[in-house]
Amino acid sequence: MQQDSAAIALRVAEIQQTAGALKVKFSRGDAGAGATLQKLDGELVDLGHRRDGLRLSLESLEQKMAPLHRTHRELAEAADQERQNREVQALSRDAERLANEIIEHWRKGCGAGYALTQLVTEATARNLDELHRSQVLGACSKAGEMILKASADVVNEHWMVAPYSGFRPLQIVAADPAGRRRVG
């Protein structure tokens, strides 16, 4: 259609140029120029009808294409929504898995901390002389220093610049793992 439209436009331009020269001849009395002008006028009318037909065909195609474009846009939006849903699901799974790992290690750490406090309590309750009691407390103090040092270590360099707002505060509850509770 585009080539047809371009060919029509080119032919109209040629006819108009030729018609201009023929009008000059016709004005000087050339009767043959008048007959040629009538033929060219007829051809111009035909070309105008063809151009109008092409325009109407294009308008008809555009009307038929509008629902297709709308459907295409809706399908693209639906596909994008599905992609985003998949990404959210994957990120949610990873976040839950990592949170479960943190909770598992947190509980193990709390259990070990409880066991350490029990050890200190039991060690100070034993019948030890001052020297040995001091050595037990020194060993427990050394364990406390190790924990303090480890808590100050930068485990992940990205955390040094991570905004705090990205983390929800965890509620800290004293651990009392099963089997370690003393009754009485």
N, C-alpha and C positions, 0 to 999 in steps of 0.2 A: 504494500500500500504506500509505503513511504517513497519507493522508487516511482510508482505511478504518479503520485502527487508531485514529485520533483519534475518528472517528464512533462506533466500538464503545465506546470508553472513555466518551464523552459519554452514550451510551444506557444503559450500565451504571450510571452515576451517577444518571441520571434514574429508572431502575427501582428502584435502591436507596432513593432518596428516597421514591418513591411506595409502595414495599413497606413502608417504615417506618410510613407513615401508615395503610396497609391493615392492618398487623399490630395496630395499636391498635384499629381498628374491629373486626377479627376477634376480638380478645380480649374485646370487649364483646358478642359474639354476632351480629355482622353476617355472615350466611351468604354474601352476594354478595361480600364482601371476600375470603372464602376461595377462591372460584372465580377471582377476579381474581388473587389471589396465586399460584395454581397456574399460571395463564397466564404471569404475569411470571416465575415460576421456570423455566418451559419456555423462555421467551425468553432468560433469563439463561444457561441451559445451551447454547442455540443460539449466543448471542453468545460464550460461552466457547470453543465449538468453532471458531467463525470466527476468534477471536483466536489460538487455538492453531494453526490452519491458516496464518494470516498469519505467525506466529512461525516455523513450520516452513519456509514459503516463503522467508522471509528467511535462515534458516540455510542452506537449500539454495543460495540465491543467493550467500551469503558463501563457501560451499565452492567454488562454481564460479568465483567472482571471485579466490580466492586464487592459483591458477596464473596468471591474467591479471595480477594485481598483481606477482607475481614476474617474469613475462616483461617487463612494463613497466619494472620496476626494472633488470633485466638489460640491456634495450635502452638505457635512459637511461645506465647505467654504460658500456656499450660506446660509445655516442655521445660521452660525455665523454672516454673514453680516446682515441678518434679525434681529437677536437678538440685534446686535449693533444699527441698525436703530431704533428698538423699544426703546432701552435705551436712545438714543439721542432724540427721539421724546418726551419721558416722561420727560427727563431733561429739554428740551426746553419749554415744557408746564409749568412745575413747575417754571422755571426761568421767563417766561413771566407773570405768575400769581403773583409771588412775586414782580416783577418789577412794575406791575400794582398797587399792594397794596402800594408799596413805593411811586409811583407817586401820587396815590390818597391821601395818608397821607401828602405827600409833598405839594400838592396843598391846602389841608385843612390848613396845618401849615402856608403856605404863605398867605392864605386868612385871617387867624387869626392874623398874623403879620401885614397885611395891616390894618385890623380893629383896632388893637392896636395903630398903628401910627395915624390913623384917630381920635381915641379917644383922644390921647395926643394933636393933633392939635386942635381939637374942644374944649378940656378942657382949653387950654391956650388962646383960642380966646374968651372965655366967660368973662363976666363982673364979675370977682371975685376979692375980696380984696387979698392982699399979703399973708395973713395967709392961706386962703382957696386955693389959687393958689399953695402955697407951699405944702399943703396937697395932692392936686391932683397930682402934680409932684412927690411927695414922693411915692404915690400909683403906679404911672407909673414906677418909678425907682425900686420899689420893684418887679414889674412884670418883669422888665428887668433882675434883679438879679436872679429871679427864672428861667428865660430862660437860662441865662448864666450858672447857676449851673447845670441845667438839661443837657445842651449841653456838659458839662464836665464829666457827669456820664458815667460809663462803663455799657452800657445796655446789652451787650453780651460779656462775658469774652473771647470768641473765637476771637473777633475782636482785642483784645489786641495783639495777635500774628499773625493775618492774614496779609499776604503780601499786600502792597498797590497796587502792579501790578495787582491784581485780580479785581480791581474796575476801571471802566472808570470814569473820572471826569464828574460830572453833570453840565450842564450849568445853572447858576442861573439867572432867569429872574424875575424882580419885578412882583408881582401878583397884579392884579386889578380885583377882582372877580366882576361878573355881579351884578348890583344893588348897588354897593358901590362906584361907580365912581361919583364924583361931576363934574358937568359941570358948567363952568362959574365962 
